[in-house]
Amino acid sequence: MSGKPPAGHFRLLYFASATSYTRKSSDDFPAPLPITDLPELLEKKYPGIEKAVLSSSAITVNLDYVDVKEEQQAATTSEESKPMVIQEGDEVAIIPPVSSG
């Protein structure tokens, strides 16, 4: 897939084992979406992905790493702290660990 996601959507890129699991290189999802809702969204679309891929993967939004667990914790411990929200046109990536050998 090239170019930008459709209006009102963000693009999620899959790499390595995430690509193998989803059998895709990317998906487009409606925006806005709190980053803390992303694992549940993916688990509904690809059952088992949270344990198999997401639990050990990094996530980036527009090339910046985001700690989803930290975002979830901040949102539940502080009424003032809101989780990051993925916006229309954002590029999100799931980056599994890379092994070498």
Secondary structure, DSSP 8 states (H G I E B T S, - for coil): --S---TTEEEEEE-THHHHHHTSSEEEEES-EEGGGHHHHHHHHSTTHHHHTGGG-EEEETTEEE-HHHHHHHHHH-SS----EE-TT-EEEEE------
